[in-house]
Each structure stands twice: as structure tokens, then as C-alpha cells.
Amino acid sequence: MTVGESNGPGDLLVYGPDLDATPLVGTRPPRAARGSGLAPGREVGGYVVEARRGGGGFATVYRARDARTGQRVALKLLHEHLVHTPSVLRRFRRESELIARLAHRNIVRLLGHGEVDELPYLVMEWVDGATLAERLAERGPLPLDEAMPIVEALAEALDAAHAIGIVHRDLKASNVALAGDAVKLFDFGIAKLLDGDGEAGITTAGTRLGTPHYMAPEQIRGGAIDHRVDVYALGVVMFEMLTGRTPFDGPDPLEVEERQLGEAPPCASRFAAVAPAIGGAIQRAMAKDPARRPASAKALVAELHAARAGVAGPEAAADGTPAVALYVHGGPRNELAGDDALDRLDRALAALRRGAAAAGFELVADARSSLLFVARAGGAALPALIGRAERLAREAIAAVAHPDVLFALTIHAAELAAPGPHPGGAATGAAARGTVFDLAGWTRTDASGVFVTHAARAHLRLD
């Protein structure tokens, strides 16, 4: 990997005084160094500088090696003209604190930090590979089988950060390093702690940090944010992996922001050979309302698995038959969920599988705690099937009844139809109407309870 400066249309834009983020990987030749910099061969804190490999308005990145072991590292040195800028110094020091707290195999490791020539520096793991952005530029869109392991690794990294109150806020393809089978997330330079440690003032009200192509609407508006901005960005990254493009583009950042705020997220099926159910799960992650997004990064992955299994299920062929669907999503609400809570959930899911089979529902997607049951109307009226689904759902929710468990069950009535592409490549109107496998259009995963869609309720009123 060549470490360099990134200046493409998807690059970080920082709205606020004295703020920037410096990527550790890239492909472009570096710009001229500010000041004298660090000459090759110089030893800094036990590391020998080999070459300058990138930088931005915040810091310069050098490739270096451990003088004792020969291990290659990335050395990130704050620019001299920013030494007397308190906000930048705080951010730089915070980055070392953040990364030190993020001990995870899918997050770049912090190896050390210090000062040289009165300038602070960080020493980080060197990832010998390419960024996801480079991979996409070289090869184009990835098949689903290649994209899924990447999004799974990123979800694990994000959930680990979220568990200790850290939101990345600048997840994008150029901040993801690929080295063989390893996936590494880096550049937590603009990350925000949400644990009330008194340092939130580093990002003041109205200051917006992030990259427009990947920013959630609430992030663009400069309002309060939480971990769901990372879920949004993960949806964008998945969209980009499968289609080779970001969902919203434009000639300048402001137009991209306007589209992020005002346009519904497109389905990936419009731009590539992506199953509509997969596209629907990605659309849910990019919902304008954070409450409509999956509750966590791993919840998004679970929805993708469920959608993938549902589309592939041979018994649930897309034939236009009226059907009733019951979607189940369960999991621990927080780290406090103990064995008793999880045992209740497991027992409820097992009972639900048995009860659904007895009631004529077929399990067409099973991703651990995310299940999709479908019953064709056949000779039975839709209202009767909806009533059976409601009884199953209410029995299951009563069996769990634990504050530390999120258990959402959604009932929907629609056709067993998967929208096909127009000759021009766009999806047909079936996706907008909400077929059974358009999960993003009708399922709930944000709160516990039994939810009945308007489409299902309409059949009950007509009965």
C-alpha cells in the first residue's frame, strides 16, 4: 500500500474551525511537506523514518520501522503550525486515547505516542494492503459473497466502538483497509465520545464533521447524533460495494448534502444485479429517520442475511401469490442482558418456530435471531392468516417480557413477488409497493412489540 493524500469527491469535509482528519492510506503522491518534516533515517521514539507517505491539514503520515524489531509502522505527526491551536491539540491527543480504548481485530492498533521537536505524534499499525476505495476503483462492484465478510467485519468494529460510547462519524470506503482476509477500520480522528466525559465541547454546536457522500441527515444538519450515523454510513458503504457508486452524488458537496436530506435512498437493484430484498435492507440502513434504521451495525448484518436467505429460499418463489409475512427480530438491548434474558429469548424463538409451522407459516429466512415466516393465502383468507400471525406474535412477546431484550415482531400482507429490472436497469414499481421481500419497507427493529402494517390492517378492515 502506498500511503498518500486523498482529495477525491468522497473525501472528508470538515465544517468548523481548525478541524481536519488525516487518512492513513491512499494512492496519490504526497504534497510537499509543511516545514522541514522528518527526514528519512531519523529515529523518533525508537522508530526509524523511512518515507513520507501522506497528509492533510491536520497531520503528516510517515512510513517508519521499529529500530529493534524492524516492524513497519505508520507515524502520524501533527503539523507545526497547529501546535498552538488548542482544539486541534485536544483532538490529536484524544485520537490516541480513543484508539488505545479500541482493542479490536478490525480496528487499526495504536502502538505508541510521544513528541518530537515539540510536535506530538502517534505510532499506529501499518496495514500492508489497499483501501476498499482502491479495490472498488480497480475492480468495480463486488459480488455479494465478497461484500458480506467486509460489512460483517466493519459491523463488529463499529459495535465494539459503540459499546464504549465512541461513534466513528467518518466511515467510508477510503477509511477501510483490506489486507488479505483482514479488514481494518481506521481514522478515528473525528470520532465523538458519548459517555459524558466533559470533552464534548471539542465539537461545538453547529460544527459538522464527516464526508457528505456518507453523512446521515442529522449529521449534515449539525444536530445531536448517536451510533446510528455509523449505521447509515455502513449502509452507504454496502451500497457502494455492490454497485460501485455511492447512492447520492453531485457536482459539489452542497448538492450531495441536499440530496442526502431531501431524496429517498435509491435501491441498489437500480444500478446493479442486486436482489431487491438485499437492496431493501440497505435502504433501511439509510432511512432519513434514525429510528427507522437497524438498531445496531450487527442488526443491519442480520437483516442482510435474512434478506439473502429469503430471496434464495426455493419454497418462497416469487410468483405473485398473496401472502402474510411475520418478521421477527430479537437480541440483547444492551450489555446488561444476562443469561436469564437470553434464555427467555431462545425459548421464545424455538416456540415461535414450532407454532408458526403448526399455523401454516414457512420459515424462509433464518439468521439466528432474525426470522422471516411466510404463509401463502391459498384457500385461507388473508384476515385469518393475519389473525394467526398476531396470536403467534403476542404469545412470543409475552414469553420474553424482559427489559434487557429487544424483541420486535412485524406482520405484513403483500405478494410473494420480487421486482424485476426495467430494460433501462431501474427496478419496477413492485419494490415501492412493498413485496414480502422488500423488508426495509415494512419491518420494525427499533423497539420491542408487535407491529401490524397498514397493508395488513387494511385486510382486517375489509373482512
KERO-189980 format. One line per field, with one value per residue (C-alpha): residue number from 1; residue in one letter; x, y, z. Coordinates in nm, 2 decimals, m for minus. Layout:
nr <- c(NUM	...)
rest <- c(a	...)
u <- c(X	...)
v <- c(Y	...)
w <- c(Z	...)
This chain:
nr <- c(1	2	3	4	5	6	7	8	9	10	11	12	13	14	15	16	17	18	19	20	21	22	23	24	25	26	27	28	29	30	31	32	33	34	35	36	37	38	39	40	41	42	43	44	45	46	47	48	49	50	51	52	53	54	55	56	57	58	59	60	61	62	63	64	65	66	67	68	69	70	71	72	73	74	75	76	77	78	79	80	81	82	83	84	85	86	87	88	89	90	91	92	93	94	95	96	97	98	99	100	101	102	103	104	105	106	107	108	109	110	111	112	113	114	115	116	117	118	119	120	121	122	123	124	125	126	127	128	129	130	131	132	133	134	135	136	137	138	139	140	141	142	143	144	145	146	147	148	149	150	151	152	153	154	155	156	157	158	159	160	161	162	163	164	165	166	167	168	169	170	171	172	173	174	175	176	177	178	179	180	181	182	183	184	185	186	187	188	189	190	191	192	193	194	195	196	197	198	199	200	201	202	203	204	205	206	207	208	209	210	211	212	213	214	215	216	217	218	219	220	221	222	223	224	225	226	227	228	229	230	231	232	233	234	235	236	237	238	239	240	241	242	243	244	245	246	247	248	249	250	251	252	253	254	255	256	257	258	259	260	261	262	263	264	265	266	267	268	269	270	271	272	273	274	275	276	277	278	279	280	281	282	283	284	285	286	287	288	289	290	291	292	293	294	295	296	297	298	299	300	301	302	303	304	305	306	307	308	309	310	311	312	313	314	315	316	317	318	319	320	321	322	323	324	325	326	327	328	329	330	331	332	333	334	335	336	337	338	339	340	341	342	343	344	345	346	347	348	349	350	351	352	353	354	355	356	357	358	359	360	361	362	363	364	365	366	367	368	369	370	371	372	373	374	375	376	377	378	379	380	381	382	383	384	385	386	387	388	389	390	391	392	393	394	395	396	397	398	399	400	401	402	403	404	405	406	407	408	409	410	411	412	413	414	415	416	417	418	419	420	421	422	423	424	425	426	427	428	429	430	431	432	433	434	435	436	437	438	439	440	441	442	443	444	445	446	447	448	449	450	451	452	453	454	455	456	457	458	459	460	461	462	463)
rest <- c(m	t	v	g	e	s	n	g	p	g	d	l	l	v	y	g	p	d	l	d	a	t	p	l	v	g	t	r	p	p	r	a	a	r	g	s	g	l	a	p	g	r	e	v	g	g	y	v	v	e	a	r	r	g	g	g	g	f	a	t	v	y	r	a	r	d	a	r	t	g	q	r	v	a	l	k	l	l	h	e	h	l	v	h	t	p	s	v	l	r	r	f	r	r	e	s	e	l	i	a	r	l	a	h	r	n	i	v	r	l	l	g	h	g	e	v	d	e	l	p	y	l	v	m	e	w	v	d	g	a	t	l	a	e	r	l	a	e	r	g	p	l	p	l	d	e	a	m	p	i	v	e	a	l	a	e	a	l	d	a	a	h	a	i	g	i	v	h	r	d	l	k	a	s	n	v	a	l	a	g	d	a	v	k	l	f	d	f	g	i	a	k	l	l	d	g	d	g	e	a	g	i	t	t	a	g	t	r	l	g	t	p	h	y	m	a	p	e	q	i	r	g	g	a	i	d	h	r	v	d	v	y	a	l	g	v	v	m	f	e	m	l	t	g	r	t	p	f	d	g	p	d	p	l	e	v	e	e	r	q	l	g	e	a	p	p	c	a	s	r	f	a	a	v	a	p	a	i	g	g	a	i	q	r	a	m	a	k	d	p	a	r	r	p	a	s	a	k	a	l	v	a	e	l	h	a	a	r	a	g	v	a	g	p	e	a	a	a	d	g	t	p	a	v	a	l	y	v	h	g	g	p	r	n	e	l	a	g	d	d	a	l	d	r	l	d	r	a	l	a	a	l	r	r	g	a	a	a	a	g	f	e	l	v	a	d	a	r	s	s	l	l	f	v	a	r	a	g	g	a	a	l	p	a	l	i	g	r	a	e	r	l	a	r	e	a	i	a	a	v	a	h	p	d	v	l	f	a	l	t	i	h	a	a	e	l	a	a	p	g	p	h	p	g	g	a	a	t	g	a	a	a	r	g	t	v	f	d	l	a	g	w	t	r	t	d	a	s	g	v	f	v	t	h	a	a	r	a	h	l	r	l	d)
u <- c(0.00	0.12	0.01	m0.08	m0.33	m0.68	m0.86	m1.15	m1.52	m1.58	m1.32	m1.37	m1.51	m1.48	m1.72	m1.57	m1.25	m0.92	m1.06	m0.95	m0.89	m0.59	m0.63	m0.36	m0.39	m0.44	m0.28	m0.19	0.16	0.20	0.20	0.50	0.56	0.49	0.80	1.11	0.92	1.11	1.40	1.44	1.67	1.58	1.49	1.18	1.09	1.26	1.12	1.33	1.16	1.16	0.95	0.67	0.35	0.07	m0.10	m0.36	m0.44	m0.41	m0.10	0.16	0.19	0.53	0.62	0.86	1.01	1.08	1.45	1.47	1.23	1.21	0.82	0.68	0.45	0.26	0.39	0.14	0.30	0.09	0.17	0.39	0.16	m0.12	0.08	m0.07	m0.43	m0.59	m0.88	m0.65	m0.41	m0.70	m0.83	m0.49	m0.44	m0.79	m0.72	m0.45	m0.69	m0.97	m0.76	m0.60	m0.95	m1.05	m0.87	m1.04	m0.90	m1.09	m0.96	m0.61	m0.39	m0.22	0.14	0.26	0.27	0.51	0.66	0.95	1.07	0.78	0.53	0.31	0.29	0.11	0.25	0.00	m0.02	0.08	m0.17	0.01	m0.28	m0.52	m0.82	m1.17	m1.20	m0.89	m1.03	m1.35	m1.17	m0.96	m1.22	m1.56	m1.85	m1.80	m2.02	m2.24	m2.02	m1.72	m1.90	m2.07	m1.75	m1.63	m1.96	m1.96	m1.61	m1.70	m2.01	m1.81	m1.56	m1.84	m2.03	m1.71	m1.67	m2.03	m2.02	m1.78	m1.96	m1.75	m1.91	m1.67	m1.86	m1.65	m1.69	m1.63	m1.46	m1.13	m1.12	m1.13	m0.81	m0.80	m0.50	m0.56	m0.86	m0.81	m1.04	m0.93	m1.12	m0.91	m0.90	m1.10	m0.96	m1.31	m1.48	m1.70	m1.73	m2.09	m2.01	m2.04	m1.67	m1.67	m1.48	m1.78	m1.70	m1.43	m1.71	m1.93	m2.29	m2.32	m1.99	m2.04	m1.77	m1.78	m1.79	m2.10	m2.15	m2.17	m2.32	m2.66	m2.92	m2.89	m2.51	m2.55	m2.78	m2.53	m2.77	m2.73	m2.60	m2.55	m2.43	m2.69	m2.49	m2.24	m2.52	m2.62	m2.27	m2.23	m2.54	m2.38	m2.06	m2.26	m2.44	m2.11	m1.96	m2.24	m2.30	m1.96	m2.11	m2.25	m2.63	m2.61	m2.37	m2.34	m2.10	m2.03	m2.06	m2.36	m2.57	m2.47	m2.59	m2.92	m2.98	m2.90	m3.15	m3.43	m3.43	m3.53	m3.24	m3.24	m3.24	m2.91	m3.11	m3.15	m2.78	m2.65	m2.76	m2.86	m3.16	m3.44	m3.45	m3.08	m3.14	m3.43	m3.22	m2.96	m3.23	m3.35	m3.00	m3.01	m3.35	m3.38	m3.53	m3.27	m3.55	m3.62	m3.27	m3.15	m3.07	m2.70	m2.45	m2.48	m2.86	m2.81	m2.59	m2.86	m3.12	m2.89	m2.85	m3.23	m3.29	m3.04	m3.18	m3.54	m3.46	m3.28	m3.55	m3.68	m4.01	m4.08	m4.07	m4.17	m4.50	m4.73	m4.94	m5.10	m4.93	m4.89	m4.54	m4.42	m4.07	m3.91	m3.60	m3.46	m3.14	m2.99	m3.08	m2.76	m2.45	m2.65	m2.86	m2.78	m2.83	m3.19	m3.29	m3.11	m3.25	m3.60	m3.54	m3.40	m3.70	m3.94	m3.78	m3.79	m4.16	m4.23	m4.07	m4.29	m4.60	m4.55	m4.51	m4.83	m5.01	m4.91	m4.62	m4.30	m3.96	m3.80	m3.51	m3.32	m3.03	m3.01	m3.23	m3.39	m3.66	m3.90	m4.21	m4.44	m4.79	m4.95	m5.31	m5.42	m5.76	m5.75	m5.85	m5.58	m5.76	m5.75	m5.37	m5.31	m5.50	m5.29	m4.97	m5.10	m5.16	m4.82	m4.65	m4.84	m4.76	m4.39	m4.36	m4.53	m4.29	m3.98	m4.11	m3.76	m3.63	m3.29	m3.42	m3.52	m3.79	m3.98	m4.24	m4.39	m4.69	m4.74	m4.97	m4.82	m4.75	m4.47	m4.31	m3.96	m3.94	m3.75	m3.55	m3.67	m3.49	m3.31	m3.19	m3.43	m3.65	m4.02	m4.29	m4.33	m4.04	m4.22	m4.54	m4.37	m4.35	m4.28	m3.91	m3.89	m3.80	m3.69	m4.03	m4.23	m4.03	m3.95	m3.63	m3.61	m3.84	m4.00	m4.36	m4.60	m4.64	m4.91	m4.85	m5.12	m5.14	m5.23	m5.47	m5.65	m5.73	m5.87	m6.10	m6.22	m6.31)
v <- c(0.00	0.35	0.59	0.93	1.21	1.17	1.45	1.29	1.39	1.15	1.30	1.43	1.78	1.95	2.23	2.41	2.59	2.42	2.07	1.81	1.43	1.26	0.93	0.67	0.51	0.62	0.62	0.98	1.11	1.33	1.70	1.90	1.86	2.16	2.28	2.06	1.74	1.43	1.32	0.96	0.78	0.99	0.80	0.91	0.73	0.41	0.42	0.50	0.71	0.56	0.79	1.05	0.88	1.12	1.40	1.67	1.99	1.81	1.59	1.42	1.04	0.87	0.51	0.40	0.09	m0.03	0.01	m0.30	m0.54	m0.40	m0.39	m0.14	0.13	0.44	0.76	1.04	1.38	1.70	1.99	2.26	2.55	2.37	2.33	2.64	2.56	2.42	2.24	2.05	1.95	1.82	1.62	1.48	1.37	1.24	1.02	0.84	0.79	0.67	0.42	0.29	0.21	0.03	m0.31	m0.50	m0.71	m0.50	m0.16	m0.03	m0.06	0.22	0.12	0.44	0.81	1.09	1.42	1.51	1.87	1.97	1.82	1.53	1.21	0.88	0.54	0.31	m0.03	m0.03	m0.21	m0.36	m0.38	m0.15	0.06	m0.06	0.26	0.14	m0.21	m0.07	0.17	m0.12	m0.40	m0.23	m0.36	m0.66	m0.97	m1.03	m1.32	m1.08	m0.78	m0.97	m1.06	m0.70	m0.55	m0.81	m0.71	m0.34	m0.41	m0.59	m0.30	m0.04	m0.22	m0.26	0.12	0.19	m0.03	0.21	0.52	0.60	0.70	0.70	0.96	0.92	0.57	0.55	0.32	0.51	0.45	0.08	m0.11	m0.46	m0.68	m1.04	m1.16	m0.88	m0.58	m0.28	0.04	0.34	0.72	0.78	1.14	1.30	1.04	1.16	1.02	0.99	0.90	1.24	1.28	1.65	1.68	1.70	2.07	1.98	1.96	2.27	2.32	2.37	2.21	1.93	1.66	1.39	1.32	1.44	1.12	0.91	1.16	1.09	1.37	1.45	1.48	1.72	1.94	1.97	1.83	1.57	1.24	0.88	0.55	0.54	0.78	0.49	0.25	0.49	0.51	0.14	0.11	0.36	0.15	m0.17	0.01	0.12	m0.22	m0.38	m0.10	0.07	0.41	0.60	0.64	1.02	1.22	1.57	1.83	1.97	1.88	2.11	1.94	1.60	1.72	1.85	1.51	1.33	1.55	1.55	1.24	0.89	0.64	0.45	0.07	m0.09	m0.30	0.00	0.01	m0.35	m0.71	m0.69	m0.89	m0.64	m0.78	m0.70	m0.36	m0.31	m0.39	m0.14	0.12	0.07	0.15	0.47	0.58	0.95	0.89	0.73	0.54	0.35	0.22	m0.11	m0.07	m0.16	m0.24	m0.61	m0.57	m0.45	m0.75	m0.98	m0.81	m0.87	m1.23	m1.27	m1.09	m1.31	m1.63	m1.52	m1.44	m1.77	m1.98	m2.21	m2.27	m1.89	m1.85	m1.50	m1.59	m1.31	m1.51	m1.31	m1.39	m1.29	m1.24	m1.24	m1.08	m1.14	m0.96	m1.02	m0.96	m0.81	m0.45	m0.37	m0.53	m0.59	m0.86	m1.18	m1.55	m1.54	m1.28	m1.46	m1.79	m1.65	m1.52	m1.85	m2.04	m1.79	m1.82	m2.20	m2.20	m1.95	m2.18	m2.47	m2.26	m2.10	m2.43	m2.56	m2.25	m2.29	m2.05	m2.14	m2.02	m1.87	m1.68	m1.77	m1.55	m1.66	m1.40	m1.26	m1.48	m1.44	m1.66	m1.66	m1.82	m1.81	m1.72	m2.03	m2.13	m1.94	m1.58	m1.32	m1.20	m1.55	m1.58	m1.23	m1.33	m1.64	m1.43	m1.19	m1.47	m1.62	m1.28	m1.19	m1.52	m1.48	m1.12	m1.23	m1.52	m1.29	m0.98	m0.87	m0.51	m0.61	m0.78	m0.61	m0.82	m0.68	m0.88	m0.72	m0.86	m0.77	m0.86	m0.85	m1.05	m1.31	m1.11	m0.99	m0.68	m0.73	m0.47	m0.24	m0.27	0.05	m0.11	0.05	m0.15	m0.19	m0.04	m0.35	m0.25	0.07	m0.11	m0.33	m0.70	m0.96	m0.95	m0.57	m0.59	m0.23	m0.11	m0.28	m0.44	m0.28	m0.34	m0.03	m0.11	m0.41	m0.50	m0.64	m0.42	m0.47	m0.28	m0.07	m0.32	m0.60	m0.38	m0.29	m0.66	m0.69	m0.39	m0.54	m0.87)
w <- c(0.00	m0.08	0.19	0.05	0.05	m0.07	m0.25	m0.44	m0.43	m0.14	0.08	0.43	0.46	0.79	0.89	1.18	1.29	1.29	1.23	0.98	0.96	0.80	0.62	0.68	0.34	m0.02	m0.36	m0.47	m0.44	m0.13	m0.15	m0.04	0.34	0.56	0.73	0.74	0.84	0.93	0.71	0.61	0.85	1.15	1.47	1.66	1.98	1.87	1.52	1.21	0.95	0.60	0.39	0.39	0.27	0.31	0.50	0.51	0.70	1.03	1.03	0.81	0.79	0.76	0.70	0.96	1.12	1.47	1.52	1.73	1.56	1.21	1.23	0.98	1.13	1.04	1.22	1.23	1.31	1.39	1.16	1.32	1.25	1.46	1.77	1.92	1.82	2.14	1.97	1.73	2.00	2.20	1.91	1.83	2.19	2.20	1.90	2.09	2.38	2.16	1.96	2.29	2.41	2.09	2.12	1.83	1.55	1.29	1.42	1.35	1.66	1.84	1.92	2.09	2.10	2.20	2.10	1.86	1.80	2.03	1.79	1.91	1.71	1.71	1.61	1.45	1.29	0.93	0.71	0.41	0.16	m0.02	0.09	0.00	m0.22	m0.41	m0.45	m0.59	m0.83	m0.96	m0.98	m0.98	m0.77	m0.55	m0.56	m0.25	m0.14	m0.12	0.02	0.31	0.50	0.47	0.61	0.88	0.99	0.99	1.19	1.45	1.47	1.49	1.76	1.96	1.94	2.02	2.32	2.49	2.37	2.06	1.73	1.43	1.22	0.91	0.80	0.42	0.17	0.19	0.57	0.53	0.47	0.32	0.37	0.26	0.46	0.72	0.73	0.93	1.01	1.08	1.13	1.44	1.43	1.43	1.65	1.93	2.27	2.40	2.76	2.91	2.99	2.97	2.64	2.41	2.37	2.13	1.87	1.93	1.83	1.46	1.38	1.12	1.07	0.81	0.43	0.25	0.05	0.37	0.62	0.77	0.76	1.13	1.09	0.79	1.00	1.27	1.53	1.80	1.67	1.81	1.68	1.41	1.19	1.16	1.07	0.80	0.67	0.68	0.46	0.21	0.21	0.14	m0.14	m0.28	m0.26	m0.46	m0.71	m0.75	m0.66	m0.37	m0.35	m0.38	m0.60	m0.73	m0.88	m0.53	m0.17	m0.11	m0.38	m0.23	0.11	m0.04	m0.19	0.13	0.31	0.05	m0.16	m0.06	m0.07	m0.40	m0.41	m0.51	m0.76	m0.98	m1.05	m1.03	m1.02	m0.65	m0.51	m0.42	m0.07	m0.02	m0.16	0.07	0.38	0.27	0.21	0.57	0.70	0.50	0.64	0.70	1.04	1.27	1.45	1.12	1.08	1.23	1.60	1.55	1.29	1.36	1.33	0.97	0.90	1.04	0.81	0.51	0.60	0.64	0.31	0.14	0.27	0.19	m0.17	m0.21	m0.05	m0.31	m0.13	m0.13	m0.51	m0.63	m0.81	m0.71	m0.47	m0.18	0.15	0.51	0.65	1.01	1.06	1.39	1.52	1.87	2.06	2.37	2.42	2.60	2.76	3.08	2.93	3.13	3.08	3.20	2.95	2.66	2.76	2.75	2.40	2.28	2.42	2.27	1.93	1.95	2.04	1.77	1.51	1.62	1.65	1.31	1.14	1.30	1.19	0.82	0.81	0.64	0.77	0.46	0.62	0.94	1.06	1.42	1.59	1.27	1.12	0.83	0.82	0.52	0.46	0.12	0.11	m0.08	0.03	0.35	0.37	0.44	0.76	0.91	0.84	0.98	1.30	1.33	1.30	1.56	1.81	1.75	1.79	2.11	2.27	2.18	2.31	2.64	2.67	2.66	2.85	2.97	2.97	2.86	2.54	2.22	2.06	1.76	1.55	1.24	1.05	0.68	0.39	0.04	m0.27	m0.30	m0.58	m0.63	m0.85	m1.18	m1.36	m1.64	m1.97	m1.86	m1.54	m1.29	m1.06	m1.13	m0.91	m0.71	m0.48	m0.40	m0.33	m0.07	m0.16	0.12	0.05	0.05	0.42	0.45	0.35	0.63	0.91	1.25	1.45	1.66	1.95	2.12	2.05	1.79	1.49	1.22	0.89	0.73	0.44	0.69	0.88	0.56	0.50	0.86	0.80	0.47	0.63)
